[in-house]
């Protein structure tokens, strides 16, 4: 085997453990890490069962259990009841950033759902100096004051107003990004073990929160307009859930947008069953559609941030809803605004107050459209993308082989993508991959990536 850290035995992956690591379970974790970095374990690969791997390595099952637990804690792998344990797409999205930064790579990254880089960000130091000159940073080295949090509430209210959703500042809780807001909302409103409804393919942050809070996810079948009304009713009846987490605008990973007619039907079902919808609106400003919460003021909490539209590094987010929902969330200060940086709050507020945030979001929307059109001109024959819909930062492409195999082949071809197993909240197998059009630093780099996808055309379903 030489330097190989993983070899295949039949259908089982067997690590070659580093003898210098005396603690066995850590040696297994080390082998998994090295195999992922070497490309020998790829996103979507299924790991052997605890018992099978223990037998291959001649160790106790408890050793493998502990190793998998540690690898899960590090977001390298994830398990789904009834499906097995899989290599995550270098884990949840936060981990996608981290691992790709550690080593130089010739791969073009289409896996990380980054916004396109704004031209001003090439000289970020000047942006920060400008902000400091206008008074930002006064509280930079302090805990945030009640005054700055009140300012964040007003700024967030202005952002939602721009989105077509009028909300009083007192109905808003600032938080350190949408992921933090989602965690705080479910922490406050769900008991451990509670069931939460989600789209059949849901965003990675939702799966991460479910693991952290020990929540059960019950999936709702979807089509090109999001969740299907009949499937929604069946899911409510079969699960007994009282909360659903949805992305009505530019759903991640599928890019679906809920039409006006679909919204009316979904809103009525929600009211009839007195459910609460937690709406993730991080992509909403790119969709041209208002939040679903506009149709469900009594049965919704909206969670959003500036990360996908203005600048991901601001770590500025907020959640909003009626007092009966917001009151318990407001008490979870350590899960909402405790970790917010005062300087970033000031900078985000300043950009919203000056309308710069809206200008940057508009630029992002136009850049997404330009990249969408570039992809449309090159990839029309690949997958099952409806190119006539609203442009989206990410594409959901059907593959002619398993998504894990497609991911491996595309990686060998020079492109990093994410398989559907990363998003699957249930047992459904769709053989799809997600690619992000805005991850490449420029349209030129995206063009090179699209060339590589076309060269691997046999990986995709051909609808022609």
Steps between C-alpha positions, in 0.01 A plus 500: 500500500791738552381847601134438425289571806184331375452195283188329376421147614205387288249774565657603833745781556775392737733756661869438536561639846798713591692292758637816664148587622457279802132576567319280250185703445710811428708300255179413313396868493848595375471247218161641399641855493801397289281302262266797448789735435658253258172459312481132588182559696269734316178682591213253502715188552335260742717378784484140624279417793650514848503122520652443153781749552571365847532151353734620222724685747477236772388755762197532726179635352506767771828631352337558163193649666723747683695577180183567300367714782817711499502526118136610515585761762761635261235504222696259281227238483129482568257221571136470397274243667430220256754625244842458657801723561632720220791730432358849503591743226797589719222544757246775546560819305716661765735202472502530122671835542750374754634191327535670164718769652750259655680377189554638149290322242461496123129429545248771417258528790134484401399347832508788748193724485688827512356823362687652207782722616406868477758718318535728805615206710830483313603796713323411822743705708370818340142395581594452864690828515200679351272343761738597781510856367121515525497392862477122480718316749415712803386187681736264316688384810201496735197286559217632288276753668118506507520802270688318224262205518207742467673648197533149355127446549420819307744409222356148473150648483615717210643195323172312533309807381721502190400133461133606505434384857420776752606403852536710814856510642372360831400182315862433400778313679851564360728197475841399369375376164204298378644169618523639851145632470369162388675327789360749752147471362491121510674495838230725646197346330578127483545232761782246447374221277232715338415446134557783252375501142751588226529482122616156384835654414583762760790738553800367695452738793161348574646151525777631725251667735288186510802300612595759761150523648409133452205582277332257263461615141191395306519573130246655261506406132575793268472606138623803304289730724616363833298282735199327345173588681370142511835375630499780760163386633611137512820596683306702757258213558766228520759686707295703745754779453407857588801673341631503143829653381473609137686701237227634269734727301789339308499185708836349580593271327229479231453871422120471502278803560150473639250659262225735619234234453708240687559749783128553545434127527794435734399796717144370534618151597737653756224710657250213497742283698641787708857421404797731534718549193858609561596663173864520397517809278876532446458478120171690492647830384628326185163351409279799424234348727396619847531270802230237553461658846312783330211255447539340844552776757351294783668169418857585403842598622729636232875448533744683275844655472725695266732206432375394155416845367727766653810350664541166679760633743261745666339219704192718535161334513160532660172323559152643522148395588210559734573548869366154589781350290769759560466528880657160582767547233595839641592329826764289323752785482800265494357339187408825323695824547752416773763398242436791262797727438416864591711626212322276248164611640602863448628430147188308398271765645695773325474326164126447541444859618698635203320260260838352404380157609213520251735612224731208569208257507379634165851453360500142629164432334625631166825304530302183572297567185816548293649175628168318456486611136860389449414157640182490291697558181737214580300242691157495339534133414614393847260396774142610555539872563213729403697792358195723459445548873651758735882485494647329805851489649493120496392230255349160580609262225381144440770240442507184292692316772477515878569844641800360691645358178426827316676694774808278469510527120458877505767534765734296278405741221603799709170621652378472859121456539263375770294177476134476596580290809632818660149649486274196532298516820345158448563184301425641155757441228480741208846486342553874486787734574510866595741744342543860607541754221625776729776305677765567230672834554411622151290416196821402322570232759135391485535466123796263548294299747210476255743371236597221740133414563436475126804275461335267755162506323457124538449560875176690439154407377445629150149642454542568130 
